[in-house]
Amino acid sequence: MSILDRSALEESPLADLHAIASELSIDGYRRLRRPDLIEAILRRQEGAEADEEPVATEEPVAAEEPVAAEEPVAAEEPVATEEPVATKERIEEPLESAGALALPAAEELAEAVGEELLAHDERAEETAPSRRRRRGRRGGRGRGEREAEAPPADIEPDDARLEELEPPAPPAAEEETVEGVVELVPNGSAFLRLHPPEPSDEDVYISAAQVKRCELISGDRVSGPRRTPRRSERFASMIRVDTINGQPASEVAAAPRFDDLAATYPNERFQFGSQDPTVTAIEWLTPIGRGSRVTIAGPARSGKTETLRRLAEVFAQQPDVQLSLVLTGVRPEEISGWAIEPTASVSLGASPDAQAHTAEPVVELARRWAVRGSDAVVLIDTVDGMPPHAARKLLASARNLAEGGSLTVIATTAAPLGGETTVIALDPLRAGTGRFPAIDLVASGTIRPELLVGESGAEAIARARSEALG
């Protein structure tokens, strides 16, 4: 083999250097950096010991003056004894040692890997993406680990893979302004019905975050831009809400919050005009006003659910009331047979937190109705299976807003929770023997009844309770 000087070796491709080192029987030549590999070839040509291992250093070792030799000739073609392509294991091993995504900092390693791949095949840049796809189909690595790998610096990323991981944002041309009527769904999100009241495939999805931020309620007329659905979506999505009922959404969102509004004692009584003896007794002896916090209390089999059913029938006939019914922790047989369709329901097998989460969105929606000036009523059967703090929070939402509407909450419970403005206590003995109304007047009562039935009515209630004691 011809003697090569340092300048000829430095101009030779890495693949040629590997071929020369193989012919000279230099051990471990593939692990050597380019400067160390050139040094090893020169030393071997000068007659160094065959098994001497060159020491790898950060800086190239100063080279000795090359021995005078013939005029340098071109390096021989590499012998096809070993495939010079870096295998997956050899490439990944230095990558992992350099740390995840540290390849851009390891400039020398990137240069060596890139030269080796390019020397093997001039079309490496074209075939590299397909090689990576075949490797990905073989599996054996987690998705997070595959995403953390850094490709060699001279290989372009797999565009198809990147597109799958992070879909590009839709162009601005796809934004189209739409207008429709909001219809809330139980999970807190909503749909914008473009052809109300019937749903259609053209409806637009509104996220729960947008509903809460803009305090949207069913029936609001909303407008704003939408984006086309992605591959995994059925409906278009609302990008933002521009107007609500003809007003800018920013002005509506800046309106006073429910908890910031002043509350007063209920001063307007619900007039039922029912012939049912239980409802009549409640109307006059334990009156309920707009904004009352009411519990129907009593032990098991005292008729709490039946009393709430009768109240639901008369509330359903109030045209100016936004009525909602929540059934939490009830027997499955008790879910049907109500005067109105339950807004949300979960049977007694649900966990305490699940029961509370079922009622919370309904009460939250009623709060928005009250801020808009409406009178909302929420009936809950029952709060016994909820965590005590969650039950009190639901009941505490009821109030009569001084400059708005009202929210009335009526819930069944084994015992009063505290903080009620009206307590309807039931007598299990009277209910068990079929004597109705089964109201325990001594344990029942309304705070400030004169605001609802006047002074004379309040005196009549006091006399009735005294007679019940005697």
Phi, psi and omega in degrees: 000140181294149177278129181251139177268177186297318183296322179293321179292320181294332179275349183280147176296160180298325180296322178293322178297320178296321180295319179295317180296325178294318179294328180275001178058046176274120182287140175064029184293334181288341179271354183273146172288165186302312180297319180293325179294318178297319180297320180294321179295317180297319181291322179294319178296330180278357175098026177292164181298143185295326185261012181285128181266124177291144180273125180280126180235163179291320180254142179302138179289139180299128185277146174284162179295130181296145178290138179300132184214184179296168178299132183303141178243164181296144180294147179292159178296141181295139178283133184277053178271326176230142179288120185284000183287135177292127180284169181300322182290319183291328180284317185287331182300309177293331178296315181293323180292331179282348181099151182299133177060027179260008184299318180301331180281332180272075188295319182294320179296318179297320180295317181295314180296317181295317180295323181294318180293316182292326178293328180289320185209123180294343180259024182299325181296329180279325185269345184300315180301317181294325178297318181294325179294320179295322180295322179294326180289335180290341175074202178090357179227144180287159182296320180297323180291320179296321181290335182279345180290142178256125180289157175306152187296333185264010179247126182288148181293156179284105185300322181296320180294315180297323180295325180290321182287322183223090182301140181292150179293142180295144179295158182298337182294339182279349179284120181232129181284131180232162178218138181192192183250135182283138172227112182284151176242161189301333184279005178099343176274187183205170173234142175266107181280114180280338178231066185294154002269357184281139175286157179209168178290347179273356181298157185244133180280136176242123184293159179297327179295319178292321179299315182289319182295319181266359181051051180284148175227159179301133180102345177294138174264119190236147174224154179167170181283152176235161173242152182292150181293147174280181186300325183267006183247148179265322184249155171292158183242147178283124178284314177201162177259118181270313182228149175230114181055041176084355180253149177302139182298329179297323179290321179293319180293333180277359179295158181303144178279158183303313183289344180271349183277142180290144180241149177233166176296146177303130182231009178228116185278142172287126179258114186269319182061036182265154176268356180289128183298324180293316180293321179296318179296320179295319184297325186254331183262329175228068188299147179246128179252169177289116184102011181282150169255113191236136169237137171260103191252146177167158179290180179299145177065028176261358175094025182295311182296320180295321178296319179293325177300316182292324175293324178298324180295319182282327177292328179296342180266002177273110186290338184260020184242134172269101189261135177227146180234127179238126178247112182233124176073025181265169175292144180303328181289342184268359181287328180263167176092011178271161181291334178233161177286131179301135177290322177207148181207150175206139186280177184293347178283350181285154179290161178303318179294321179296323178294319178293319180293335178290323183275331186300314180298327180292316178293323178298318177296320179296326176298321179293323176299318182295320179298326180283358178101005180269164175256111182254144178229129178240123176257129183234125175227100009222167178259006183295326182275357180272160170301140184306319182293326179290321179296317180294325179295319178296316181293325182291345179291339182289133177190159176258110184283133182293325181236052180186210180267217182209157175230120179250130178241125178237117185231147174268143182201159180289328180213152179304145182273336186100137180092002180290152169266340176219132175239124176252098182268133182255146179261112182296331180292314178295318180294322181291333179262005176078022179262106182244148004285140182266050183261132175272099186294330181292319181275347181267167176166165179230135177283135181052056182295336181298335178288342183254323184239004180083173183294317181295320178295322179294322178294321179296321178295319180295320179296318180298322180289324177294319178296325179294329178286323184277000000 
